[in-house]
Amino acid sequence: MPNTGPSADEDALKAHLFLCLDNGHYAVSTDPSGANIPTACCPSGWKHVKAIALGVREALSFPANPEPVVRAIRDTGYYVYDSDLPHGTSQ
């Protein structure tokens, strides 16, 4: 019987973390190039930081609740986070 401990989120999605050097906002996308992330949020372009496992039990590299991030990734393929306005979320 395989070990199914709580340390890993079995339903984690493979995603990519991006950073906007202009304003410090983060974005998460299923596209490794970040082509689906709106450029209006980062006119200079998004910088790929790293590949991540995205799940409700996975710690994020930026201050956000993982549940809306996972929901947005499943619905739109991306999520943009800044202190004022999360984008790509569905309610």
Contacts in CASP RR format, 6 or more apart in sequence:
PFRMAT RR
TARGET T0000
AUTHOR 0000-0000-0000
METHOD contacts of the structure
MODEL  1
MPNTGPSADEDALKAHLFLCLDNGHYAVSTDPSGANIPTACCPSGWKHVK
AIALGVREALSFPANPEPVVRAIRDTGYYVYDSDLPHGTSQ
4 10 0 8 1.000
6 57 0 8 1.000
8 53 0 8 1.000
8 57 0 8 1.000
9 53 0 8 1.000
9 55 0 8 1.000
9 56 0 8 1.000
9 57 0 8 1.000
9 58 0 8 1.000
11 55 0 8 1.000
12 53 0 8 1.000
12 54 0 8 1.000
12 55 0 8 1.000
12 57 0 8 1.000
12 58 0 8 1.000
13 30 0 8 1.000
13 53 0 8 1.000
13 54 0 8 1.000
13 55 0 8 1.000
13 70 0 8 1.000
13 73 0 8 1.000
13 74 0 8 1.000
14 30 0 8 1.000
14 51 0 8 1.000
14 53 0 8 1.000
14 54 0 8 1.000
15 28 0 8 1.000
15 29 0 8 1.000
15 30 0 8 1.000
15 51 0 8 1.000
15 52 0 8 1.000
15 53 0 8 1.000
15 54 0 8 1.000
15 73 0 8 1.000
16 28 0 8 1.000
16 29 0 8 1.000
16 30 0 8 1.000
16 31 0 8 1.000
16 32 0 8 1.000
16 34 0 8 1.000
16 48 0 8 1.000
16 49 0 8 1.000
16 50 0 8 1.000
16 51 0 8 1.000
16 52 0 8 1.000
17 26 0 8 1.000
17 27 0 8 1.000
17 28 0 8 1.000
17 48 0 8 1.000
17 49 0 8 1.000
17 50 0 8 1.000
17 51 0 8 1.000
17 52 0 8 1.000
17 61 0 8 1.000
17 62 0 8 1.000
18 26 0 8 1.000
18 27 0 8 1.000
18 28 0 8 1.000
18 29 0 8 1.000
18 34 0 8 1.000
18 37 0 8 1.000
18 46 0 8 1.000
18 47 0 8 1.000
18 48 0 8 1.000
18 49 0 8 1.000
19 25 0 8 1.000
19 26 0 8 1.000
19 27 0 8 1.000
19 46 0 8 1.000
19 47 0 8 1.000
19 49 0 8 1.000
20 26 0 8 1.000
20 27 0 8 1.000
20 41 0 8 1.000
20 42 0 8 1.000
20 44 0 8 1.000
20 45 0 8 1.000
20 46 0 8 1.000
20 47 0 8 1.000
21 44 0 8 1.000
21 47 0 8 1.000
22 42 0 8 1.000
22 43 0 8 1.000
22 44 0 8 1.000
22 45 0 8 1.000
23 42 0 8 1.000
23 82 0 8 1.000
24 82 0 8 1.000
25 41 0 8 1.000
25 42 0 8 1.000
25 80 0 8 1.000
25 81 0 8 1.000
25 82 0 8 1.000
26 61 0 8 1.000
26 62 0 8 1.000
26 64 0 8 1.000
26 80 0 8 1.000
26 81 0 8 1.000
26 82 0 8 1.000
27 34 0 8 1.000
27 37 0 8 1.000
27 41 0 8 1.000
27 42 0 8 1.000
27 46 0 8 1.000
27 78 0 8 1.000
27 79 0 8 1.000
27 80 0 8 1.000
27 81 0 8 1.000
28 52 0 8 1.000
28 54 0 8 1.000
28 69 0 8 1.000
28 73 0 8 1.000
28 78 0 8 1.000
28 79 0 8 1.000
28 81 0 8 1.000
29 36 0 8 1.000
29 37 0 8 1.000
29 73 0 8 1.000
29 77 0 8 1.000
29 78 0 8 1.000
29 79 0 8 1.000
30 36 0 8 1.000
30 73 0 8 1.000
30 77 0 8 1.000
30 78 0 8 1.000
31 37 0 8 1.000
31 77 0 8 1.000
31 78 0 8 1.000
32 48 0 8 1.000
32 51 0 8 1.000
33 48 0 8 1.000
34 46 0 8 1.000
34 48 0 8 1.000
34 78 0 8 1.000
36 76 0 8 1.000
36 77 0 8 1.000
36 78 0 8 1.000
37 46 0 8 1.000
37 78 0 8 1.000
37 80 0 8 1.000
38 78 0 8 1.000
38 80 0 8 1.000
38 87 0 8 1.000
39 45 0 8 1.000
39 46 0 8 1.000
41 80 0 8 1.000
41 82 0 8 1.000
41 87 0 8 1.000
49 61 0 8 1.000
50 61 0 8 1.000
52 58 0 8 1.000
52 60 0 8 1.000
52 61 0 8 1.000
54 60 0 8 1.000
54 66 0 8 1.000
54 69 0 8 1.000
54 70 0 8 1.000
54 73 0 8 1.000
55 66 0 8 1.000
55 70 0 8 1.000
56 66 0 8 1.000
56 67 0 8 1.000
56 70 0 8 1.000
57 66 0 8 1.000
58 66 0 8 1.000
59 66 0 8 1.000
60 66 0 8 1.000
60 69 0 8 1.000
62 81 0 8 1.000
64 81 0 8 1.000
64 86 0 8 1.000
68 79 0 8 1.000
68 86 0 8 1.000
68 89 0 8 1.000
69 79 0 8 1.000
69 81 0 8 1.000
71 89 0 8 1.000
71 90 0 8 1.000
72 78 0 8 1.000
72 79 0 8 1.000
72 86 0 8 1.000
72 88 0 8 1.000
72 89 0 8 1.000
72 90 0 8 1.000
73 79 0 8 1.000
75 88 0 8 1.000
75 90 0 8 1.000
76 88 0 8 1.000
76 90 0 8 1.000
78 87 0 8 1.000
78 88 0 8 1.000
79 86 0 8 1.000
79 87 0 8 1.000
79 88 0 8 1.000
79 89 0 8 1.000
80 86 0 8 1.000
80 87 0 8 1.000
80 88 0 8 1.000
END
